[in-house]
Amino acid sequence: MDPGGVTPGLRRRGSGSCHTGSSEGGIDEESPLDDPGRPRADTPGLAFLVALLAIVLVPAVIFPGDAPFINDDAWLLLNALQANEAGRLAVLGLKGTKGLAYGPVPTWLYQGLLLATRDPVKLVVAHAVLLGGALAVAIHGLARVTGLWKWFGLVLAASPYLWFYNRLLWDNTLNLAFTAFAFLLYLVFLSRGSRLALAGSMTLGGLSLLTHMMGLAMTVAILGHLVIVRRRDVLRLAWIPLLVGAVLLGAAGSYWRVAWDSRNSLPAYAWNPSLRGALFALTGPRLLGATGLDYFYGARAGTSFPLAVAWLSAVLYPLTWAGMAVAARRAWQGIKGRSAGIIDSAGTVALGTVLAQVALDALVDATGHPHYHNATWIAHAVLAWIAVSAFARWRPAARVVAAAVAAGLVTGMVGVDAWLLADLHRTGGTRDIHYGATMAEQLRLVDELRRFSEGAEVIAEVKQFQLFPHPLGVLGKLVPRTAPPSVEARALIIRHASPDPEDAHLELVVR
């Protein structure tokens, strides 16, 4: 393997020299899956970036008040608000289901956003623009540095999961961008030797760990690849991760001390090795398409148009697994001495990330929830990208098929976003706690509650507020009161306004 892992061309089988003159980037002729190549015609430009931004951002900023506001997102904003009022940076983030306190980086972000506005709907827009814009730029950058078939990047941008997470004021959502840019900058370092890019990659890896510990999988894969592929330069480059680590340790020193001190107090169920956790890590392609959306939206996502798109996007699973096979084969060839190109390195790091996630999920029995894939979605995306790029460059007819499928996926998934936008706006959200009543519906309820005397007893007949009553209080802190209470009441009942189980509109009944 080339010590730098960045040989611009790939050695043809049976020749002793690197081939760099072909417009196909030195494709190995044995198999179309050996190397997707790097044709100049696929070099992404400004128009491609604009298309990515449009696909990501336009659906995200339509009806922003219809974003969810359920539980952890409210706690994050409350913590950020209290830290701002105390004139300090937050020390800790939220506490996870395994009992581990997460890092403060997301709270720091929301502290900054709250200095600009306390309007919760504007916060949703700001979050969507920042996160969605970052993801579009990351996809564009990956297409540019790897030379992968760029049109598949539009498929990645259109994922309904990204649309949902772009609008969710939560901590784990940030790892979608942190790990994507950590991956991108590491590839920039491999291709150009930029120490600044390596420092950026290490920094973003650290920020992902200060967001959610599932960022560990990508961090381990990048560091492992650096040590193995650049082993001759490890000592010369070691100061970069050490310096970045020292800065992050200093910036969040109080958090690391709390996390270390609490290690022995974690509940027994925090460590629960299981095979199902390992298998769950392989279902990461879910975040690339439209399968499993009933987790958020209930039965409505399993009917008619969304169901058809879900079946179409199921092709992303075998594509990702095929990409894993290609990456494994190329990594093995590298071990045997074959020169590695940048796509090989991308595949190896992506595969290493997935394998690290397999080990991590198996250790803690992480299953079921799609956000467990947020820190590794980019690895699954790149693996699928490698496979589809190889197929698209196999034969002219294959490119036509790939283009048709990609166009169908983009159209279908953007259509699902539009369908959900209209449906959620019509119903005011869902009655399930994975989405719940929309933020706009809750803001309207807060405004109604303020009409009544503060001594009135509030009784919730809605499951969402029985389990999580605090979001209404947080919205009350964020939105200033415009008038004093004007109506006396002894008891107020929060309930659904319609017997329709798909309708989440709320009403306030005076008793």
N, C-alpha and C positions, 0 to 999 in steps of 0.2 A: 504493500500500500504506500502511496506517496505520502511522505511525512507531513505535508501540509494539507493533504486531502482536497487539493483545489486544482488539480491538473485540468486545464481548460478543455482539452480534448480527451477522448477515451481510446485506449489502445485497441486496435483491431486484433481479433484473434488470429494468431499466426504471424503477426508482424512484430518487429522489435522497436517500433517507433510510435510516437503519438501522432495521431492523425488530427490535424486542426484545420485543414483547408476546406473541408466539405461544408456546404451550407446546412447540412443536417447535423452539425455539431459532433461528428465522429460517432454515428450510431453503429453499434455492433450489429452486423448483418445476420447473426444466428437466429435471433428471435425479436419480434417487435416489443416484447416485454423487457428485454435486456436494458434498454435505455431509451427514454422518450425523446432524447435529442434536444436541440435548442435552435430551431429555425428562426432566422431573423424576422420572418413574416409575422411571428407571434409576439414580437416585442411590444409590450403594452405602452400606450401613449396616454396623452391627456384625455382623449375621448373615452378611453376605457376606464380611467379613474372617475370621470364624470358619471359614466353609466353605473359604476359600483356605488358611488355616493347617492345617486338617485334611487337605486334599488333599496339601499339600506335606510336612507334618511326620510324619503317621502312618506312611506307608510308609518314611520315612527312618530312623525309630528302631526299626523291627522288625529283629531279627537284625543289630544294628550290627557285630558281629564278622565278618559276611560281606562287609564292605566290602573293596575291593581294597587292596593294599599292594605296589606293584610296583617303583618305581625312584625317580623324582623326589620322590615324597611322603616316602620314607625319607630322602633327602638333606636335604630341608627340615627334617624333625624333628631330624636329627642336627646340622645347622647351628644350629638354634634352641637345642638342648640345649647345644652347645659354647659358644655366645654367652652363655647364662645362667650356665654354669659359669665363664666368664671375667668375668662381671659387667659386660657391655656390650651395647649394641644391635648387631645385625648390620649390617655395612656393605653387603654384596652379597646378592643372591638367587642363584638357580641360573643356569647358563649355558645359553642356548638352542641349538637345533640349528644356527642360523646363526652361532654364535660370540659372540653378544652377551650380556653379563651383564645379568640382569634386576634390578629394584629390590628393596629389602629389606623392603617393607611386609608381604608374607605371612609372612616369617620373624619379623618383629616380633609379628604376631598369634600365631604358634605359640609364641613366647617367653612371651607372656602366658598362653596356655592351659596351657603346661607348668608354670607357677608354681602353677596350680590343681590339676593332676593330671598324672601321668606314665603313667597307664593308657591305652594306645593305643585301646582300645575306647571309653572315656569321651571321648577326644579326638574320635573319630568322631561321637559323639552331640552333643558341644558344637558341632562344626563344622556338623552337619546342622541343629541348632536355630538357630544364628546365621545361617547363610547362607539356609536355607529360610525362616526367619521374615522375614528382610529381603526376600526375593523376593516373599513373599505380601503384605507391607506395600507394596512398590513397585507391584505390580499393582493393589492396592486404591487407592493414591494416584493412579495414572494414570487409573483408571476415574472417580475423583471429580473430578479437575481437568479432564479432557477431556469428560466426559459420554458417552463411548463406551458401546455396549451392554455392560453389565457382565458378562452371563453368559458372554461369550467369555473373560473373565478366568479362569474356572474351567478352560477348555481349556488356557490357557497354564500354569497352575499344575500341571496333571496330566502334563506332558511327562516321559517316561521319562529323557530326557537330564538334566533338572533333578534327578530322583531320583538318578541316577548321580553327578552332580557334587556334589550336596549331601553325599554320603557320602565323597567323595574328598579326602584331606588333601593338597591341592596348591595351587600358587600361582594358576594361571590361573582356577580356579573362582571366585576372589574378584571377578574382573571382571564376572561375571554380575550381582552386586549393585552394584558401584561404578558401572558405566555406567547401570544402570537408575535408580539414585537421582540420578545426575548429570542424566539426562534429565528425571526427574520434577521435581527442584528448579528446573531451568531453566524448565519450563512453569509452575511456581508463580510464579517471578519474572515471567514474561510476563503471567500472568493477574492478579497482585496487585501487581506492582511492588516486591516485597520484595527489598531488597538483601541481606538475610541469606540468602535462598534462592539468590540468584546466587552469593554467596560459598560456600555449601555445594556448589552445582553445580561451581564451579571447583575446590574442594578435592577433591571426589570424582573429577573428571577427572584431577587431578594424582596422586591415589592410584592410579588405574587405570594411569597411565603408570609409576608406581613398582612396579607389579605385573607388567605385560607391555606391551610397546610396541604391541601391537595395540589398546590403548586410545586410540591416536592418532586413529583414525577418528572416534569419537564426540567427542573433544575438538575436533578441527578443525571438525566440523559445527556444534557449539554456538557456538564462537567466531566462525565465519563467519556464522552466522545473527544473532548479537548485533551484529556490525559492520554488516551489511546492513540489518537491520530496525530497529535502534535507533541508526542512524548519527548522528542528531542528538544523541544522548546518550552517544556513545562516549567523548568526553573526560571527561564527568562521571562515567562509570562505570568508566573505565579503571583507577582505583586498586584496584578489587576484584580483578581477575585478577592485577594486578601485585603486590599485597600477598600474595595466596595463593601466587603463584609464588615470592616471596621467602621465605616461611615454609617451603615445601616444599624449596626449594633449600638453606636453612639446615639443615633437619632431616635431609636426605639428601645433604648437600654432598659427602661422601666418595664416595658412589656416583656422582654426576654426574661427578666428576673422573675416576674410573676408567673410566666409560663413554666419556667424551670422549677420554681418552688411548688407549683401545683401538680407536678408530674406524678407524685406518689398518691395524690388524692383522687385520681381519675377512677370512675366506677369500673367494676369488673367487666361490664359489657363493652367497654371501650376497646378491649382487645379480644376479638372473637373470630379467630381464623376460620374461614369457610371457603368451600369450592365455589359457591354461588357468587361470592364477592369477586373471585377471579374471573368467572364467566361474565359477570356484569360489566367488567371493564372493557370487554370486547364489543359491547353494544354501543360504544361511543358514536358510531355513524348515525345514531338516532338524531343527534343535534344538527346533522347536515341536511335533513329532509323534513318530511311532514308526518312521519309515523309517531304514534303515541301521544298525539296532541290532546286526547281525551283526559290526560293527567291534569291539564289546566282547565279545559273547557267542557268537560263532561261528554255526554252522549252526542251532543250536537256536532262534535268534531269527528264522529265516527259514522256520519251519514253523507249521502249525496256527494257533492263536489269535494269536500275535504277528504273523504274516504278514497275517492278516485286518485287524488294527488298523492295520498299516503301510499297507495299501492304502487304508483309510478315511482315515487322516490325511494321505495324499498330497494331499488337497484343499487343504491349507494352503499348498502351493507356488503354485498359481494364485491363491489368495486374496491372498498376499503380493505377487505380481507385479501383480495388479489394483490393490492398494493403492498400489503405486509409480506406476502410471499416473494414479490419482486425485490423488496428492500432486503429481506433476509438472504436471498440468493446473491444479491450484489454485495452485501456485507461479507458473505462467505468468500466470494471471489476476491474481495479486497484483502481479506486475511491471507489468502493464497498468493498475494503479490500483485494482483491486477491494479492498475492505476485507478484512482477514484475521482470522479467528477463531482460537481457541486450537487447534482441531483442525487447521486449516490449518498453524499453526506446528509442531504435533507431526508432521504428515506431512512438512513440508519438512525438519525436522531429521532425521527418520528416513531420508528419501530421501538427504539429504546424507551421512549416516553410511554408508549402503550404497555410495554412489558413491565415498566416500573409501576404503572397504574394497576396492572394486574396484581402485582405483589402487594401494593398498598391496600387495594380494595379487599384482597383476600385476607389481609391481616386484621382489618377492622370491620369486616363484613359490611362494606358499603354497597348497598343495592337499592334499586327501585327509583330513586329520585334523579331526574335528568340533570340537575345542576351539579351532580357529582362528576359530570363529564366536562364542566366548563373549563377547567384548567388544562384539559388534554384535547379539546375539540380540534385545535389546529393540527395536532398530530394525525388524527383520523382524516382531517380534510386533506392534508398533504399526501397521505397514503392513497386516498381515493384519486387525487389529482394525478399522481404518478401513473396509476393504472389506466385512467381514462386518456391521459396524454399519449401513452404508449399505443393504445387502441386507435386513437385518432390519427396517428402517424404511421399506422401499419400499411394501409392501402388507401387510395383516394376514396373508395366507396366507404371505408370505415370512418373517414372524417365526416362524410355526409351523414352517416348514421349517428355519430357522436354529436354533431351539430344539431340534428333533429331532436335527439333525446335531451340535450342541454337546453335547447329552446323550449321544449315541452316542460322541463322541470322548472325553469325560471318563470315561465308564464303561469304554470300551475301554482307554484308556491307564492308568487306575488298575488295571484288570484285568491289563495287561501288567506293571506294577510288582509286583502280587501274584504273578503267575506266575513272574517272575524271582526274587522273594524265595524262593519255595518251591523252585524248581529249583536255584538257586545253593546254598541251604542243603543240599539233597539231595546235590549233587555236590561240594561244597567249593570251588566256583569254576569256573574254566576252565583249559585247558592252554595257552591263547594268552596272549601277553605283554601284550595290551591289557586284560586283567583279571587272569588268573593265579589261583593258589591264594588263598583268602580270608585275611584277617588272622587269623581264629580258627584256621584250619588251620596257619598259620605259627607262631602262638603255641604251639600244641600241639607242633609240631616242635621249637621252641626248648626247651620244657620237657623233651622227650625227650633232646635233645642234651646237656643239662646233667647227665644221669645218668651220662655217660661221662667218662673222664679227658680233660683239656684237651689232652693231647698226641696224641690220636687224629686221624688224617687224615680229613677230610670230603670225600667225592667226590659231586658232584651229577650225577645222570643226568636231571635235570629241566631243560628248556630255560630256564625262568624263572630258576633259580638259577645256571645256567651263564653267563647274560648279566648277571644282577643279583644277585650274592651278598650285597650289603651289607644288604638289608632285615632278614635274620635277625640280623645283628650289631646293628642299630639297635634292634630289638625286645628283644634281650638287654640293651641299655643302659637301656631304658625300664622293663623289668619286673625287679624285684629277684630274685636267686636265693634260693630258700627252703631249699636243702640243698646240701651239698658233693657233688662227684662220688662215686659209689659203685660204678661198674662200670668195669673196665679194658677197653680195646679198642684195636686198632691202626688200624683203618679203619672208617669209617661211610659207608654209601651212602644218599643221599637219592634216592628214586624214587617213582613213582606206585604206589599200592597196588592198582590194578585195571587190567586190560587194556582196559577200556572207555574209548575215546578222549574221552568226554564227562565222565568222572569225574576230578576233580582232587585227590582225597584223596591224602595223602602218607604214606609209611612210611619208617622208618629200619632199614636192614639192617646187622648187625654182621658184619664180615669179620675 
